[in-house]
Amino acid sequence: LFLGRDSYANGGNTLEIKDGAKAYLNGTNTSTIQIGVSSDNNTLMVSGTNSELHCLGNNGELRIGTYTGKNNKLIVENGGYVYAKSSTIQIGVSSDNNTLMVSSNSHYGWEAGEVKRF
């Protein structure tokens, strides 16, 4: 799942999973969520009780703001839930002002992964 990819996409994209909606990424080998790949001001929001995003591939990755992408956000709030299996979280790879925000009563979890801040 790419939200804002390359500068020609003009950035400013928003994807909201809310009001109990559920999204599942289940690639055979890899499931990747990338927000702001060389693109700015993109937001992925998971908001509300029972609203869920699952990244279930064996080599999942979550990347927020990579390759010069700036001001990109993953926001998990108001009871939202994000789960990434075997995930590497990369925030700000060669870029600035990217955010992973998890508010109270919300959850972000991952298995056997690592967090990298560049």
Sequence and secondary structure as in RCSB ss.txt:
>XXXX:A:sequence
LFLGRDSYANGGNTLEIKDGAKAYLNGTNTSTIQIGVSSDNNTLMVSGTNSELHCLGNNGELRIGTYTGKNNKLI
VENGGYVYAKSSTIQIGVSSDNNTLMVSSNSHYGWEAGEVKRF
>XXXX:A:secstr
 EEEESGGG S  EEEEETT EEEE  SS  EEEEEES  S EEEEESTT EEEE STT EEEEEETT  S EEE
EETT EEEETT EEEEEET S  EEEE TT EEEESS EEEE 
